[in-house]
C-alpha cells in the first residue's frame, strides 16, 4: 500500500506549523508519531495534500505543572509517560492503561496528542480523558481555546478541532484525596484494539461515603461513552458490592453498543457490565487503602 501523492514540510516552529495549517486547512495534516496517520494514508482513507512534520517542535513535548494540575504537551510520547514515575503516581489511571495501548514499538513513537486528535473510538486514552475531566488546548495561528474532553470527541475519527487548529496541550486536574482508579479492557490479543474497555474514578469522604465518581468506556460507541450519570446513584452512599453491582446493571441498560467483527452487541453489553463492576470495585479498594 502506498499513500496518494503529497507535499511534505518540516515545521521549524509552532507558529510555522500553524500558519501552514491556516493556509491549507483540511488539506493539511500534522505528522507526529505517525502511528495513526500513516496507516490511513497508506490505505488512502486519508489523502492530505500537505503533511506538516511537527517532530522538531520541542516545546510541544513534556510534562509540566499547569494551573495547579499537570500539563502534558501533545507531542509527548507514550514511552515518556510510562517511564515517568512521578506522573504514574499522580495519574495511575493513565499508567494502568498505557501497557494496553498497542505494542512497545508503537508506544515508542506514538504521541498523546496524535492519539486524541485521531479520536479512534476503540482507543483507551479518549475515554480516560473523559473520566479524568481533562481539558485540551487547541491553538490556531492567532488564537487558542480550551475544550473539555467531554466536548472534544464528536464522532468516530472526528473531533471539535477546527481546520486551522492543532491540539497542543492536555490539562490533567489533580485527583482529590482518597481517590482510587481502575482500568481494564478486553481484546482478542494483547495490543489489539479493545473490544471494550472501562475507566473508573471514585472518591471517598467521611464514613467511606462516595463523594465523586466517574465511569467511561471505549470501544462501544463512536465516541467515548460517559456513564458517570448512571454511576452517580452511588454519591452519598457507601460503595458496597451490591451497590456497585446495581450500577453495572444500570450501565448495561443505558449503553447501545453497535457490535463489530470481533464481538456482537450482546457480548459487548455483557462484558461492559462485568468490567464496570470490576473497575469500580478496584477503584473503591484503592480509595480506601490510599493507593
N, C-alpha and C positions, 0 to 999 in steps of 0.2 A: 504494500500500500504506500502511495506517495501523496503528499498534500498537493492542492492546487497551487499554481504559481503565486508567490507573494514577495513583497519587498521587506527587507529586514533592516532595522535601525537599532543600534545600541545606544540607549539614552545616557547622556553624560551627567544628568542630574534630575531631580524630581520635576522641576519646572519644565525642563526639556521634554520629559515624557508626557506631562500634562498638556503642553502646547501641541504636541503631535496628536494626542487623543482629541483635543478640541478641534483640530483641523480635519481629522479623518473620521471622527465619530464611531459609529458602529462598524465601519470598515477596518478599524484598528483593534488589535488585541494585545494585551500585555503578556510578556513571557517572563515567568519567574522560575518555578521548578520545572514547569512544562509537563508535569505528570498527568494533568487533565487536558491541557490544551493540545499537545502534540498528538495524542491518540485520536481526538476528534478531528484534527486536521488531516491526519493520515486516512481516516475513513471518509473524509470530505463532508463530515457533518458540520464542520466549521470551515469557512473559506475567507479568512481575513485577507484584505489587500495589503495590509501592513502589520508586521509583528514588531512590537516595541520591546526590546530586551531591557528589563529593569534590574538585572542582577548586579550591576555595578553601583547601584544607589545604596550605599551603606547605611544611610540614615533610616531606611525602611526596615532594617533588621534589628532585633534585640529586644530585651525585656527591661523595663524601667518603671519607676514609680510614676503614678499619674493620678492627681486629684484624690489622694487617699486610697487609691486602688492600685492596680497594676496595668501598665500599658504594654502591649505586645505589637511590635512592628509587623506589618503584613508580610514582609519578606523573611520573617523568622522561620527557620526550617523545623520540621518535626523533631529531628535529632537534637537540636539545641534545646527544645522544650523537655525532651526526655532526659537529657544529661544535666539539667539544672535542678539540683536538689532543693534549693530554696523555693523555686517555682512549683515543683512537685508537692512540697509540703503545704504551700499556700493554696494550691488548686488540685487536690487529689482526684477530683472527678476527671480532669483532663489527663492527669498522669495515668489513671487506671485505664482510660480509653486508648491512649496512644499505641500500646502494643497491638491493638486490634486493627490498626489502620494499615492495610496493605502489607508490605514486606520491608525489611530493613533497607534494601536498595532504594525503594521509593521514599521511605521516610528520610533518607539522607538528602534527597533533593526537594521533596515536596514542601510547600510553604503553607502556613496557616491562612494567609490572605488569598492565595490561589485556590485553596480548598473551599473557603467560604464564598468566594466570588463565583466559583463554578456551580455551587448550590446543587450538588447531586443529592437527591432525597435519600439515597441509601448511605450517605456518608455520616460518620459519627459526630463530627465537630459542629455542624449546624444545630443539631438537637441539643448538644451540650451547651452551646452559646445561649440558646433559649432558656435552658434550665438555670444557667448562671446569671441570667438577666444582664448579659453583656451589652455593650454599646459598640457600634462600629463607625469609624470616622471615614467619610467619603470626601475626597478632595478633588476639586477641579482647578483649572489654571488661576481663577480669580476668586474662588470661594470654597468653603468647606461646610459640612454639616455632620451631625451625629445622628445615627439611626439605631433604634432599639433592635436587638436581634429578632424579637418577635415580629417586627415590621419589615425586616430586611429580605426575608425569603418569600418570594411571590408565587413561585411555581417550580416545576421541575426545570432545573438549569436556568432559572430566572430570578433575578434579584431586583432590589429597588435602586440599584446604581443607574445613574443617567449615562447617556452616551459619551459625555465628556469627563466622567469621574473615574477615580481609582480608589479602591479600598486601601487605606494607608495604615490604619491602626485599629487595634481592638482594645477596649477598656473593660477590664475584668474587676468588678467590685469585690472588696474583701468579704470573706464569709463571717457571719455573726458567730459569737461564742456558742459552743455546744451545737455545732452544725456537723452533720455527717452526710456522706455522699455514697452513692453506689452506682456502678455502671456494669451492664452486661449486654451481650448480644449473641445471636445465633447466626452462624454462616455455614455453608456447606463444607468449606475448608478454611483453615486459619489463613487470614489475609484476604479472603474473598469479600465482596460486598455483603453487607448484613442483610439477611432475610428480615430481621427485625432487631432493634436494639433499644435499650431503656436507660435513661439517665435520671437519677433521683437525688434530691437535696432535701434534708429535713433538719429543722432547728427545734431544740427543746428549751422550754423555760422552766419556771417554778413548778415543782411537783411532777417533773418529767412530762408536762403537757406540751403538745406541739404548738409552736407559735408561728411557724412558717414551713411551707412545703412546696416543692417544685417537682414536676414529673413530665418528662418529654421523651418522645420516641423518634427513631429514624427507621426508614425502610418500609413504612406502611402508608405513605401518602406522597403527594407531590411536593410537600414541604415538611419540615419537622412538625410533628404533632404535639402540641402543648396540651397535656391532660391535667394541668395543675388545678383546673376548676373542679374536676372530679375528686382529686386528692384533697381539696380544700375542706371537705367534710371533717377531716381529722383535726383541723385547727381548734384549739381549746380543749382538746381531749388527749388522753394518754394513748399513744400508738400501740395498742395491744395487737396480738397476732390476728385476732378475729376482726378488728377494725381495719387492719391493713388488707386482710383477705376480702373484706367488703369493698374496699376501694378498687382492688384489682378486678373484681367482678363488675363494678361500675364502669371501669375503663373499657372493659370488653364490649359493653353495650354502646358506648359513645363513639368508638372508632369505626372507621369504614375502610378497611384495607382492600386494596384492589387485587391482591394476588399477583404472582409473576411466574416466570418459567421455573423458578425453584420452589415455589410454595403456593398453595391455594389460599384464598382469602380466609377460609375457616381455620387453616393451620396457623396463619399469621395471627388471627384473633386469639387463638388458644395460647400461643407462645408469648404474646404480649401480656396476657393475664399472668402467666407464670413468672415472666421477667419483672413485671411491675411489682408483684408481691415480693420477690426475692431482692430486688434492688431497694425497695423501701425498707425491708427488714434489715438489710445490710446497713443502710443509711442510719436507721434508728439505733442499731447496736453501736455504730461508730460514734454517733452523737452522745450516747450515754457514757461511753468509755473515753471520750475525748480524743479519738484518732480515726 
